[in-house]
Amino acid sequence: MPMQGNLFAALPPPGADETFDTLFEHPQLRIERIVSDGHASPEGFWYDQTQTEWVMVVQGEAVIAFADDRREAMRAGDWLTIPAHCRHRVESTGPATVWLAVHVESASRP
């Protein structure tokens, strides 16, 4: 049976933490809706994921910082691909920021 929804339905109210909702999951793929409201990664924290991540700001704005001191300012419609093990963090988000994130497991190598 097909599943459906609306990315903007039931947005959570602002809170202490970002909200992560899995929209679709397959053994090597996960699609999430992330809702941020002025959130940022903790100081000194870096994501170092085993998956490649494609992320898009659907609503709002954000700044992603990378360990090489590069920063990407993003607003609605902007997307980027973050390779596996590329250390990054969320430096800032605006109010009611909605992300779409696609995580793809890296191919295992013999």
Biopython code that builds the backbone (N, CA, C, O; Angstrom):
import numpy as np
from Bio.PDB.StructureBuilder import StructureBuilder

atoms = [
    (1, "MET", "N", (0.849, -1.182, 0.000)),
    (1, "MET", "CA", (0.000, 0.000, 0.000)),
    (1, "MET", "C", (0.893, 1.242, 0.000)),
    (1, "MET", "O", (1.817, 1.337, 0.808)),
    (2, "PRO", "N", (0.626, 2.190, -0.895)),
    (2, "PRO", "CA", (1.420, 3.411, -0.925)),
    (2, "PRO", "C", (1.275, 4.201, 0.379)),
    (2, "PRO", "O", (0.229, 4.184, 1.026)),
    (3, "MET", "N", (2.341, 4.881, 0.734)),
    (3, "MET", "CA", (2.311, 5.792, 1.881)),
    (3, "MET", "C", (2.463, 7.193, 1.330)),
    (3, "MET", "O", (3.094, 7.397, 0.293)),
    (4, "GLN", "N", (1.889, 8.148, 2.018)),
    (4, "GLN", "CA", (2.017, 9.535, 1.599)),
    (4, "GLN", "C", (1.960, 10.444, 2.804)),
    (4, "GLN", "O", (1.577, 10.027, 3.897)),
    (5, "GLY", "N", (2.340, 11.675, 2.596)),
    (5, "GLY", "CA", (2.313, 12.652, 3.669)),
    (5, "GLY", "C", (2.599, 14.028, 3.106)),
    (5, "GLY", "O", (2.647, 14.229, 1.893)),
    (6, "ASN", "N", (2.784, 14.959, 4.003)),
    (6, "ASN", "CA", (3.120, 16.320, 3.632)),
    (6, "ASN", "C", (4.284, 16.755, 4.506)),
    (6, "ASN", "O", (4.219, 16.641, 5.730)),
    (7, "LEU", "N", (5.339, 17.248, 3.891)),
    (7, "LEU", "CA", (6.548, 17.622, 4.616)),
    (7, "LEU", "C", (6.275, 18.681, 5.685)),
    (7, "LEU", "O", (7.001, 18.761, 6.676)),
    (8, "PHE", "N", (5.252, 19.479, 5.494)),
    (8, "PHE", "CA", (4.961, 20.566, 6.433)),
    (8, "PHE", "C", (3.862, 20.225, 7.434)),
    (8, "PHE", "O", (3.519, 21.052, 8.279)),
    (9, "ALA", "N", (3.310, 19.023, 7.352)),
    (9, "ALA", "CA", (2.246, 18.615, 8.272)),
    (9, "ALA", "C", (2.832, 18.337, 9.650)),
    (9, "ALA", "O", (3.934, 17.801, 9.773)),
    (10, "ALA", "N", (2.103, 18.698, 10.656)),
    (10, "ALA", "CA", (2.445, 18.402, 12.059)),
    (10, "ALA", "C", (3.854, 18.837, 12.417)),
    (10, "ALA", "O", (4.593, 18.091, 13.060)),
    (11, "LEU", "N", (4.236, 20.057, 12.000)),
    (11, "LEU", "CA", (5.544, 20.571, 12.418)),
    (11, "LEU", "C", (5.534, 20.752, 13.930)),
    (11, "LEU", "O", (4.582, 21.297, 14.487)),
    (12, "PRO", "N", (6.587, 20.296, 14.588)),
    (12, "PRO", "CA", (6.617, 20.413, 16.046)),
    (12, "PRO", "C", (6.824, 21.863, 16.472)),
    (12, "PRO", "O", (7.408, 22.650, 15.727)),
    (13, "PRO", "N", (6.355, 22.218, 17.654)),
    (13, "PRO", "CA", (6.608, 23.570, 18.157)),
    (13, "PRO", "C", (8.095, 23.704, 18.506)),
    (13, "PRO", "O", (8.772, 22.699, 18.725)),
    (14, "PRO", "N", (8.600, 24.932, 18.559)),
    (14, "PRO", "CA", (9.998, 25.115, 18.949)),
    (14, "PRO", "C", (10.276, 24.433, 20.289)),
    (14, "PRO", "O", (9.458, 24.484, 21.207)),
    (15, "GLY", "N", (11.423, 23.804, 20.383)),
    (15, "GLY", "CA", (11.796, 23.103, 21.600)),
    (15, "GLY", "C", (13.296, 23.158, 21.810)),
    (15, "GLY", "O", (14.016, 23.831, 21.073)),
    (16, "ALA", "N", (13.752, 22.452, 22.815)),
    (16, "ALA", "CA", (15.171, 22.463, 23.163)),
    (16, "ALA", "C", (16.020, 21.715, 22.136)),
    (16, "ALA", "O", (17.210, 21.998, 21.998)),
    (17, "ASP", "N", (15.420, 20.764, 21.413)),
    (17, "ASP", "CA", (16.173, 19.941, 20.471)),
    (17, "ASP", "C", (15.562, 19.989, 19.080)),
    (17, "ASP", "O", (14.377, 20.278, 18.912)),
    (18, "GLU", "N", (16.395, 19.700, 18.088)),
    (18, "GLU", "CA", (15.886, 19.514, 16.741)),
    (18, "GLU", "C", (15.006, 18.263, 16.734)),
    (18, "GLU", "O", (15.144, 17.390, 17.592)),
    (19, "THR", "N", (14.105, 18.187, 15.762)),
    (19, "THR", "CA", (13.241, 17.018, 15.620)),
    (19, "THR", "C", (13.615, 16.289, 14.333)),
    (19, "THR", "O", (13.725, 16.899, 13.270)),
    (20, "PHE", "N", (13.808, 14.970, 14.446)),
    (20, "PHE", "CA", (14.166, 14.122, 13.317)),
    (20, "PHE", "C", (13.034, 13.125, 13.095)),
    (20, "PHE", "O", (12.696, 12.360, 13.998)),
    (21, "ASP", "N", (12.444, 13.127, 11.893)),
    (21, "ASP", "CA", (11.386, 12.187, 11.545)),
    (21, "ASP", "C", (11.816, 11.402, 10.312)),
    (21, "ASP", "O", (12.096, 11.989, 9.267)),
    (22, "THR", "N", (11.869, 10.079, 10.430)),
    (22, "THR", "CA", (12.200, 9.235, 9.294)),
    (22, "THR", "C", (10.963, 9.113, 8.412)),
    (22, "THR", "O", (9.903, 8.684, 8.868)),
    (23, "LEU", "N", (11.110, 9.499, 7.133)),
    (23, "LEU", "CA", (10.004, 9.449, 6.184)),
    (23, "LEU", "C", (10.031, 8.168, 5.361)),
    (23, "LEU", "O", (8.993, 7.656, 4.941)),
    (24, "PHE", "N", (11.244, 7.661, 5.140)),
    (24, "PHE", "CA", (11.410, 6.438, 4.348)),
    (24, "PHE", "C", (12.720, 5.792, 4.760)),
    (24, "PHE", "O", (13.718, 6.473, 4.995)),
    (25, "GLU", "N", (12.703, 4.464, 4.845)),
    (25, "GLU", "CA", (13.920, 3.758, 5.221)),
    (25, "GLU", "C", (14.044, 2.468, 4.425)),
    (25, "GLU", "O", (13.067, 1.748, 4.217)),
    (26, "HIS", "N", (15.250, 2.196, 3.991)),
    (26, "HIS", "CA", (15.604, 1.008, 3.236)),
    (26, "HIS", "C", (16.977, 0.600, 3.759)),
    (26, "HIS", "O", (17.666, 1.450, 4.323)),
    (27, "PRO", "N", (17.412, -0.630, 3.609)),
    (27, "PRO", "CA", (18.687, -1.025, 4.214)),
    (27, "PRO", "C", (19.863, -0.081, 3.939)),
    (27, "PRO", "O", (20.725, 0.070, 4.805)),
    (28, "GLN", "N", (19.927, 0.550, 2.780)),
    (28, "GLN", "CA", (21.059, 1.429, 2.502)),
    (28, "GLN", "C", (20.670, 2.884, 2.297)),
    (28, "GLN", "O", (21.472, 3.678, 1.806)),
    (29, "LEU", "N", (19.440, 3.241, 2.672)),
    (29, "LEU", "CA", (18.950, 4.590, 2.419)),
    (29, "LEU", "C", (17.972, 5.006, 3.516)),
    (29, "LEU", "O", (17.135, 4.212, 3.945)),
    (30, "ARG", "N", (18.084, 6.257, 3.965)),
    (30, "ARG", "CA", (17.128, 6.800, 4.936)),
    (30, "ARG", "C", (16.839, 8.246, 4.536)),
    (30, "ARG", "O", (17.759, 9.020, 4.272)),
    (31, "ILE", "N", (15.566, 8.599, 4.493)),
    (31, "ILE", "CA", (15.145, 9.968, 4.208)),
    (31, "ILE", "C", (14.504, 10.523, 5.468)),
    (31, "ILE", "O", (13.612, 9.906, 6.050)),
    (32, "GLU", "N", (14.969, 11.691, 5.880)),
    (32, "GLU", "CA", (14.471, 12.311, 7.113)),
    (32, "GLU", "C", (13.974, 13.720, 6.856)),
    (32, "GLU", "O", (14.450, 14.428, 5.969)),
    (33, "ARG", "N", (13.010, 14.094, 7.656)),
    (33, "ARG", "CA", (12.637, 15.503, 7.795)),
    (33, "ARG", "C", (13.266, 15.953, 9.105)),
    (33, "ARG", "O", (13.090, 15.306, 10.138)),
    (34, "ILE", "N", (13.992, 17.050, 9.065)),
    (34, "ILE", "CA", (14.594, 17.622, 10.266)),
    (34, "ILE", "C", (13.994, 19.004, 10.446)),
    (34, "ILE", "O", (13.939, 19.793, 9.503)),
    (35, "VAL", "N", (13.544, 19.295, 11.660)),
    (35, "VAL", "CA", (13.000, 20.615, 11.966)),
    (35, "VAL", "C", (13.896, 21.255, 13.017)),
    (35, "VAL", "O", (14.115, 20.698, 14.093)),
    (36, "SER", "N", (14.408, 22.436, 12.682)),
    (36, "SER", "CA", (15.298, 23.189, 13.563)),
    (36, "SER", "C", (14.672, 24.540, 13.841)),
    (36, "SER", "O", (13.927, 25.070, 13.016)),
    (37, "ASP", "N", (14.971, 25.087, 14.984)),
    (37, "ASP", "CA", (14.443, 26.408, 15.328)),
    (37, "ASP", "C", (15.487, 27.142, 16.164)),
    (37, "ASP", "O", (15.390, 27.215, 17.389)),
    (38, "GLY", "N", (16.483, 27.679, 15.472)),
    (38, "GLY", "CA", (17.569, 28.356, 16.178)),
    (38, "GLY", "C", (18.572, 27.381, 16.777)),
    (38, "GLY", "O", (19.363, 27.766, 17.637)),
    (39, "HIS", "N", (18.554, 26.139, 16.342)),
    (39, "HIS", "CA", (19.457, 25.127, 16.894)),
    (39, "HIS", "C", (20.822, 25.164, 16.220)),
    (39, "HIS", "O", (20.972, 25.654, 15.101)),
    (40, "ALA", "N", (21.805, 24.636, 16.925)),
    (40, "ALA", "CA", (23.156, 24.479, 16.406)),
    (40, "ALA", "C", (23.763, 23.255, 17.079)),
    (40, "ALA", "O", (23.331, 22.845, 18.156)),
    (41, "SER", "N", (24.774, 22.673, 16.426)),
    (41, "SER", "CA", (25.496, 21.570, 17.059)),
    (41, "SER", "C", (26.233, 22.112, 18.283)),
    (41, "SER", "O", (26.633, 23.276, 18.293)),
    (42, "PRO", "N", (26.417, 21.288, 19.310)),
    (42, "PRO", "CA", (27.168, 21.744, 20.480)),
    (42, "PRO", "C", (28.587, 22.183, 20.088)),
    (42, "PRO", "O", (29.190, 21.619, 19.174)),
    (43, "GLU", "N", (29.092, 23.169, 20.773)),
    (43, "GLU", "CA", (30.449, 23.648, 20.507)),
    (43, "GLU", "C", (31.433, 22.490, 20.584)),
    (43, "GLU", "O", (31.414, 21.712, 21.537)),
    (44, "GLY", "N", (32.289, 22.380, 19.580)),
    (44, "GLY", "CA", (33.291, 21.324, 19.559)),
    (44, "GLY", "C", (32.800, 19.986, 19.022)),
    (44, "GLY", "O", (33.599, 19.066, 18.848)),
    (45, "PHE", "N", (31.491, 19.858, 18.754)),
    (45, "PHE", "CA", (30.935, 18.606, 18.230)),
    (45, "PHE", "C", (31.022, 18.603, 16.713)),
    (45, "PHE", "O", (30.749, 19.614, 16.066)),
    (46, "TRP", "N", (31.406, 17.451, 16.142)),
    (46, "TRP", "CA", (31.461, 17.283, 14.692)),
    (46, "TRP", "C", (30.753, 15.990, 14.316)),
    (46, "TRP", "O", (30.989, 14.946, 14.924)),
    (47, "TYR", "N", (29.884, 16.062, 13.313)),
    (47, "TYR", "CA", (29.344, 14.841, 12.723)),
    (47, "TYR", "C", (30.469, 14.208, 11.898)),
    (47, "TYR", "O", (31.194, 14.907, 11.190)),
    (48, "ASP", "N", (30.607, 12.899, 11.992)),
    (48, "ASP", "CA", (31.563, 12.132, 11.188)),
    (48, "ASP", "C", (30.832, 10.849, 10.810)),
    (48, "ASP", "O", (31.048, 9.797, 11.412)),
    (49, "GLN", "N", (29.977, 10.948, 9.820)),
    (49, "GLN", "CA", (29.026, 9.889, 9.482)),
    (49, "GLN", "C", (29.618, 8.878, 8.512)),
    (49, "GLN", "O", (30.457, 9.218, 7.678)),
    (50, "THR", "N", (29.177, 7.649, 8.630)),
    (50, "THR", "CA", (29.595, 6.605, 7.692)),
    (50, "THR", "C", (28.803, 6.690, 6.393)),
    (50, "THR", "O", (29.179, 6.062, 5.403)),
    (51, "GLN", "N", (27.721, 7.450, 6.380)),
    (51, "GLN", "CA", (26.883, 7.595, 5.193)),
    (51, "GLN", "C", (27.228, 8.893, 4.451)),
    (51, "GLN", "O", (27.699, 9.863, 5.043)),
    (52, "THR", "N", (26.980, 8.877, 3.146)),
    (52, "THR", "CA", (26.964, 10.120, 2.384)),
    (52, "THR", "C", (25.597, 10.749, 2.647)),
    (52, "THR", "O", (24.586, 10.049, 2.704)),
    (53, "GLU", "N", (25.572, 12.062, 2.806)),
    (53, "GLU", "CA", (24.308, 12.750, 3.101)),
    (53, "GLU", "C", (24.051, 13.830, 2.058)),
    (53, "GLU", "O", (24.922, 14.648, 1.758)),
    (54, "TRP", "N", (22.842, 13.816, 1.514)),
    (54, "TRP", "CA", (22.359, 14.894, 0.664)),
    (54, "TRP", "C", (21.345, 15.638, 1.507)),
    (54, "TRP", "O", (20.402, 15.035, 2.020)),
    (55, "VAL", "N", (21.528, 16.941, 1.657)),
    (55, "VAL", "CA", (20.641, 17.709, 2.526)),
    (55, "VAL", "C", (20.175, 18.971, 1.794)),
    (55, "VAL", "O", (20.927, 19.599, 1.049)),
    (56, "MET", "N", (18.909, 19.316, 2.034)),
    (56, "MET", "CA", (18.314, 20.505, 1.411)),
    (56, "MET", "C", (17.544, 21.280, 2.472)),
    (56, "MET", "O", (16.830, 20.695, 3.287)),
    (57, "VAL", "N", (17.695, 22.584, 2.456)),
    (57, "VAL", "CA", (16.859, 23.446, 3.285)),
    (57, "VAL", "C", (15.600, 23.717, 2.481)),
    (57, "VAL", "O", (15.654, 24.338, 1.420)),
    (58, "VAL", "N", (14.475, 23.252, 2.985)),
    (58, "VAL", "CA", (13.197, 23.417, 2.303)),
    (58, "VAL", "C", (12.545, 24.730, 2.718)),
    (58, "VAL", "O", (11.886, 25.392, 1.916)),
    (59, "GLN", "N", (12.738, 25.095, 3.974)),
    (59, "GLN", "CA", (12.160, 26.320, 4.534)),
    (59, "GLN", "C", (13.146, 26.839, 5.570)),
    (59, "GLN", "O", (13.709, 26.057, 6.336)),
    (60, "GLY", "N", (13.359, 28.134, 5.600)),
    (60, "GLY", "CA", (14.236, 28.730, 6.606)),
    (60, "GLY", "C", (15.652, 28.916, 6.083)),
    (60, "GLY", "O", (15.874, 29.095, 4.885)),
    (61, "GLU", "N", (16.612, 28.869, 7.016)),
    (61, "GLU", "CA", (18.009, 29.088, 6.655)),
    (61, "GLU", "C", (18.918, 28.415, 7.673)),
    (61, "GLU", "O", (18.525, 28.143, 8.807)),
    (62, "ALA", "N", (20.147, 28.156, 7.232)),
    (62, "ALA", "CA", (21.105, 27.480, 8.102)),
    (62, "ALA", "C", (22.523, 27.756, 7.615)),
    (62, "ALA", "O", (22.738, 28.188, 6.483)),
    (63, "VAL", "N", (23.477, 27.498, 8.493)),
    (63, "VAL", "CA", (24.888, 27.547, 8.126)),
    (63, "VAL", "C", (25.508, 26.236, 8.571)),
    (63, "VAL", "O", (25.407, 25.849, 9.735)),
    (64, "ILE", "N", (26.157, 25.549, 7.618)),
    (64, "ILE", "CA", (26.880, 24.316, 7.896)),
    (64, "ILE", "C", (28.363, 24.667, 7.906)),
    (64, "ILE", "O", (28.859, 25.309, 6.980)),
    (65, "ALA", "N", (29.070, 24.246, 8.954)),
    (65, "ALA", "CA", (30.514, 24.463, 9.052)),
    (65, "ALA", "C", (31.222, 23.134, 8.858)),
    (65, "ALA", "O", (30.734, 22.086, 9.281)),
    (66, "PHE", "N", (32.374, 23.191, 8.213)),
    (66, "PHE", "CA", (33.177, 22.003, 7.960)),
    (66, "PHE", "C", (34.495, 22.113, 8.712)),
    (66, "PHE", "O", (34.942, 23.212, 9.039)),
    (67, "ALA", "N", (35.111, 20.974, 8.982)),
    (67, "ALA", "CA", (36.344, 20.934, 9.764)),
    (67, "ALA", "C", (37.492, 21.682, 9.078)),
    (67, "ALA", "O", (38.458, 22.068, 9.736)),
    (68, "ASP", "N", (37.392, 21.890, 7.761)),
    (68, "ASP", "CA", (38.441, 22.628, 7.044)),
    (68, "ASP", "C", (38.195, 24.140, 7.060)),
    (68, "ASP", "O", (38.782, 24.873, 6.264)),
    (69, "ASP", "N", (37.322, 24.609, 7.970)),
    (69, "ASP", "CA", (36.972, 26.031, 8.157)),
    (69, "ASP", "C", (36.072, 26.607, 7.067)),
    (69, "ASP", "O", (35.812, 27.810, 7.060)),
    (70, "ARG", "N", (35.595, 25.775, 6.153)),
    (70, "ARG", "CA", (34.645, 26.234, 5.140)),
    (70, "ARG", "C", (33.260, 26.312, 5.759)),
    (70, "ARG", "O", (32.921, 25.509, 6.629)),
    (71, "ARG", "N", (32.469, 27.261, 5.324)),
    (71, "ARG", "CA", (31.096, 27.411, 5.781)),
    (71, "ARG", "C", (30.189, 27.555, 4.569)),
    (71, "ARG", "O", (30.521, 28.217, 3.585)),
    (72, "GLU", "N", (29.025, 26.908, 4.676)),
    (72, "GLU", "CA", (28.026, 27.007, 3.619)),
    (72, "GLU", "C", (26.757, 27.602, 4.211)),
    (72, "GLU", "O", (26.094, 26.977, 5.039)),
    (73, "ALA", "N", (26.423, 28.821, 3.777)),
    (73, "ALA", "CA", (25.156, 29.434, 4.169)),
    (73, "ALA", "C", (24.084, 28.894, 3.233)),
    (73, "ALA", "O", (24.253, 28.907, 2.014)),
    (74, "MET", "N", (22.993, 28.424, 3.799)),
    (74, "MET", "CA", (21.929, 27.814, 3.010)),
    (74, "MET", "C", (20.603, 28.503, 3.304)),
    (74, "MET", "O", (20.325, 28.891, 4.439)),
    (75, "ARG", "N", (19.806, 28.644, 2.279)),
    (75, "ARG", "CA", (18.444, 29.150, 2.450)),
    (75, "ARG", "C", (17.516, 28.245, 1.652)),
    (75, "ARG", "O", (17.982, 27.340, 0.960)),
    (76, "ALA", "N", (16.237, 28.471, 1.738)),
    (76, "ALA", "CA", (15.250, 27.595, 1.104)),
    (76, "ALA", "C", (15.617, 27.308, -0.348)),
    (76, "ALA", "O", (15.858, 28.218, -1.142)),
    (77, "GLY", "N", (15.652, 26.026, -0.668)),
    (77, "GLY", "CA", (15.968, 25.577, -2.017)),
    (77, "GLY", "C", (17.421, 25.155, -2.195)),
    (77, "GLY", "O", (17.741, 24.453, -3.154)),
    (78, "ASP", "N", (18.311, 25.572, -1.286)),
    (78, "ASP", "CA", (19.718, 25.195, -1.394)),
    (78, "ASP", "C", (19.923, 23.779, -0.902)),
    (78, "ASP", "O", (19.297, 23.354, 0.069)),
    (79, "TRP", "N", (20.805, 23.044, -1.578)),
    (79, "TRP", "CA", (21.129, 21.679, -1.174)),
    (79, "TRP", "C", (22.625, 21.470, -1.315)),
    (79, "TRP", "O", (23.307, 22.201, -2.034)),
    (80, "LEU", "N", (23.121, 20.461, -0.618)),
    (80, "LEU", "CA", (24.517, 20.077, -0.764)),
    (80, "LEU", "C", (24.679, 18.606, -0.435)),
    (80, "LEU", "O", (23.854, 18.008, 0.256)),
    (81, "THR", "N", (25.757, 18.038, -0.943)),
    (81, "THR", "CA", (26.098, 16.651, -0.679)),
    (81, "THR", "C", (27.309, 16.634, 0.237)),
    (81, "THR", "O", (28.315, 17.289, -0.035)),
    (82, "ILE", "N", (27.206, 15.880, 1.322)),
    (82, "ILE", "CA", (28.293, 15.765, 2.295)),
    (82, "ILE", "C", (28.814, 14.334, 2.218)),
    (82, "ILE", "O", (28.109, 13.400, 2.600)),
    (83, "PRO", "N", (30.038, 14.152, 1.729)),
    (83, "PRO", "CA", (30.577, 12.792, 1.614)),
    (83, "PRO", "C", (30.718, 12.124, 2.988)),
    (83, "PRO", "O", (30.814, 12.791, 4.018)),
    (84, "ALA", "N", (30.726, 10.802, 2.969)),
    (84, "ALA", "CA", (30.954, 10.047, 4.211)),
    (84, "ALA", "C", (32.269, 10.510, 4.837)),
    (84, "ALA", "O", (33.250, 10.765, 4.139)),
    (85, "HIS", "N", (32.269, 10.612, 6.140)),
    (85, "HIS", "CA", (33.433, 11.000, 6.957)),
    (85, "HIS", "C", (33.924, 12.426, 6.719)),
    (85, "HIS", "O", (35.046, 12.761, 7.097)),
    (86, "CYS", "N", (33.108, 13.258, 6.106)),
    (86, "CYS", "CA", (33.427, 14.684, 5.984)),
    (86, "CYS", "C", (32.905, 15.352, 7.256)),
    (86, "CYS", "O", (31.697, 15.513, 7.435)),
    (87, "ARG", "N", (33.824, 15.733, 8.126)),
    (87, "ARG", "CA", (33.418, 16.286, 9.424)),
    (87, "ARG", "C", (32.722, 17.635, 9.233)),
    (87, "ARG", "O", (33.243, 18.543, 8.586)),
    (88, "HIS", "N", (31.523, 17.731, 9.822)),
    (88, "HIS", "CA", (30.718, 18.943, 9.679)),
    (88, "HIS", "C", (29.853, 19.127, 10.918)),
    (88, "HIS", "O", (29.687, 18.219, 11.733)),
    (89, "ARG", "N", (29.313, 20.321, 11.029)),
    (89, "ARG", "CA", (28.416, 20.637, 12.137)),
    (89, "ARG", "C", (27.416, 21.695, 11.672)),
    (89, "ARG", "O", (27.663, 22.425, 10.712)),
    (90, "VAL", "N", (26.292, 21.762, 12.367)),
    (90, "VAL", "CA", (25.312, 22.819, 12.100)),
    (90, "VAL", "C", (25.731, 24.008, 12.952)),
    (90, "VAL", "O", (25.663, 23.968, 14.181)),
    (91, "GLU", "N", (26.163, 25.061, 12.280)),
    (91, "GLU", "CA", (26.624, 26.249, 13.007)),
    (91, "GLU", "C", (25.452, 27.090, 13.500)),
    (91, "GLU", "O", (25.492, 27.640, 14.600)),
    (92, "SER", "N", (24.406, 27.184, 12.676)),
    (92, "SER", "CA", (23.228, 27.951, 13.094)),
    (92, "SER", "C", (22.047, 27.590, 12.198)),
    (92, "SER", "O", (22.217, 27.127, 11.070)),
    (93, "THR", "N", (20.854, 27.814, 12.729)),
    (93, "THR", "CA", (19.628, 27.683, 11.941)),
    (93, "THR", "C", (18.708, 28.837, 12.292)),
    (93, "THR", "O", (18.759, 29.377, 13.398)),
    (94, "GLY", "N", (17.877, 29.205, 11.348)),
    (94, "GLY", "CA", (16.882, 30.232, 11.592)),
    (94, "GLY", "C", (15.637, 29.616, 12.209)),
    (94, "GLY", "O", (15.576, 28.404, 12.416)),
    (95, "PRO", "N", (14.651, 30.441, 12.501)),
    (95, "PRO", "CA", (13.398, 29.920, 13.050)),
    (95, "PRO", "C", (12.669, 29.061, 12.019)),
    (95, "PRO", "O", (12.713, 29.342, 10.822)),
    (96, "ALA", "N", (12.002, 28.014, 12.494)),
    (96, "ALA", "CA", (11.160, 27.135, 11.665)),
    (96, "ALA", "C", (11.877, 26.644, 10.411)),
    (96, "ALA", "O", (11.310, 26.665, 9.319)),
    (97, "THR", "N", (13.118, 26.207, 10.568)),
    (97, "THR", "CA", (13.872, 25.670, 9.433)),
    (97, "THR", "C", (13.505, 24.205, 9.252)),
    (97, "THR", "O", (13.550, 23.419, 10.198)),
    (98, "VAL", "N", (13.142, 23.849, 8.022)),
    (98, "VAL", "CA", (12.788, 22.470, 7.679)),
    (98, "VAL", "C", (13.803, 21.974, 6.656)),
    (98, "VAL", "O", (14.034, 22.609, 5.627)),
    (99, "TRP", "N", (14.408, 20.821, 6.962)),
    (99, "TRP", "CA", (15.400, 20.185, 6.106)),
    (99, "TRP", "C", (14.825, 18.893, 5.541)),
    (99, "TRP", "O", (13.930, 18.286, 6.129)),
    (100, "LEU", "N", (15.344, 18.490, 4.411)),
    (100, "LEU", "CA", (15.133, 17.150, 3.884)),
    (100, "LEU", "C", (16.526, 16.543, 3.763)),
    (100, "LEU", "O", (17.384, 17.087, 3.068)),
    (101, "ALA", "N", (16.751, 15.424, 4.433)),
    (101, "ALA", "CA", (18.063, 14.783, 4.432)),
    (101, "ALA", "C", (17.939, 13.360, 3.904)),
    (101, "ALA", "O", (17.058, 12.603, 4.313)),
    (102, "VAL", "N", (18.832, 13.012, 2.992)),
    (102, "VAL", "CA", (18.894, 11.671, 2.428)),
    (102, "VAL", "C", (20.251, 11.080, 2.808)),
    (102, "VAL", "O", (21.293, 11.612, 2.427)),
    (103, "HIS", "N", (20.232, 9.993, 3.550)),
    (103, "HIS", "CA", (21.466, 9.323, 3.989)),
    (103, "HIS", "C", (21.618, 8.033, 3.186)),
    (103, "HIS", "O", (20.703, 7.211, 3.142)),
    (104, "VAL", "N", (22.783, 7.863, 2.551)),
    (104, "VAL", "CA", (23.049, 6.679, 1.740)),
    (104, "VAL", "C", (24.273, 5.982, 2.304)),
    (104, "VAL", "O", (25.336, 6.587, 2.448)),
    (105, "GLU", "N", (24.114, 4.710, 2.619)),
    (105, "GLU", "CA", (25.240, 3.929, 3.132)),
    (105, "GLU", "C", (26.316, 3.823, 2.053)),
    (105, "GLU", "O", (26.016, 3.593, 0.881)),
    (106, "SER", "N", (27.545, 3.991, 2.458)),
    (106, "SER", "CA", (28.659, 3.838, 1.532)),
    (106, "SER", "C", (28.795, 2.374, 1.144)),
    (106, "SER", "O", (28.558, 1.478, 1.954)),
    (107, "ALA", "N", (29.176, 2.149, -0.090)),
    (107, "ALA", "CA", (29.379, 0.769, -0.546)),
    (107, "ALA", "C", (30.507, 0.144, 0.248)),
    (107, "ALA", "O", (31.554, 0.761, 0.443)),
    (108, "SER", "N", (30.294, -1.083, 0.706)),
    (108, "SER", "CA", (31.339, -1.770, 1.445)),
    (108, "SER", "C", (32.391, -2.261, 0.454)),
    (108, "SER", "O", (32.080, -2.675, -0.663)),
    (109, "ARG", "N", (33.624, -2.199, 0.893)),
    (109, "ARG", "CA", (34.727, -2.609, 0.040)),
    (109, "ARG", "C", (35.372, -3.851, 0.615)),
    (109, "ARG", "O", (35.544, -3.957, 1.829)),
    (110, "PRO", "N", (35.734, -4.803, -0.255)),
    (110, "PRO", "CA", (36.364, -6.035, 0.240)),
    (110, "PRO", "C", (37.735, -5.792, 0.828)),
    (110, "PRO", "O", (38.386, -6.732, 1.284)),
]
sb = StructureBuilder()
sb.init_structure("model")
sb.init_model(0)
sb.init_chain("A")
sb.init_seg("    ")
for serial, (resi, resn, name, xyz) in enumerate(atoms, 1):
    if name == "N":
        sb.init_residue(resn, " ", resi, " ")
    sb.init_atom(name, np.array(xyz, "f"), 0.0, 1.0, " ", f" {name:<3s}", serial, name[0])
structure = sb.get_structure()
